[in-house]
């Protein structure tokens, strides 16, 4: 599984990050669809997860983030990978 930030920003009062998740099989996509917080869209076998934030919690909007945006993007990608992996592991444990 590979997680990349596909897009981020704001429109009106909505702050968002869209993650593109690749390399995940349809079975795991279905497991995640029922458990992931955010909006999910499937396109050409890839999963796109949109998370919404209040302005004060938007992780890519701080002054520090603007100075080192690559670091903040990498951190967000790692955090989403860990989150998705933990959801899949929890789902596997429920089967046992």
Secondary structure as the mmCIF struct_conf table of DSSP 4:
data_model
#
loop_
_struct_conf.conf_type_id
_struct_conf.id
_struct_conf.beg_label_comp_id
_struct_conf.beg_label_asym_id
_struct_conf.beg_label_seq_id
_struct_conf.end_label_comp_id
_struct_conf.end_label_asym_id
_struct_conf.end_label_seq_id
STRN STRN1 UNK A 2 UNK A 11
TURN_TY1_P TURN_TY1_P1 UNK A 12 UNK A 13
STRN STRN2 UNK A 14 UNK A 22
BEND BEND1 UNK A 23 UNK A 23
HELX_RH_AL_P HELX_RH_AL_P1 UNK A 26 UNK A 33
TURN_TY1_P TURN_TY1_P2 UNK A 34 UNK A 35
BEND BEND2 UNK A 37 UNK A 38
STRN STRN3 UNK A 39 UNK A 43
TURN_TY1_P TURN_TY1_P3 UNK A 44 UNK A 45
STRN STRN4 UNK A 46 UNK A 53
HELX_RH_3T_P HELX_RH_3T_P1 UNK A 55 UNK A 57
TURN_TY1_P TURN_TY1_P4 UNK A 59 UNK A 60
BEND BEND3 UNK A 62 UNK A 62
HELX_RH_AL_P HELX_RH_AL_P2 UNK A 63 UNK A 67
BEND BEND4 UNK A 68 UNK A 68
HELX_RH_AL_P HELX_RH_AL_P3 UNK A 69 UNK A 95
#
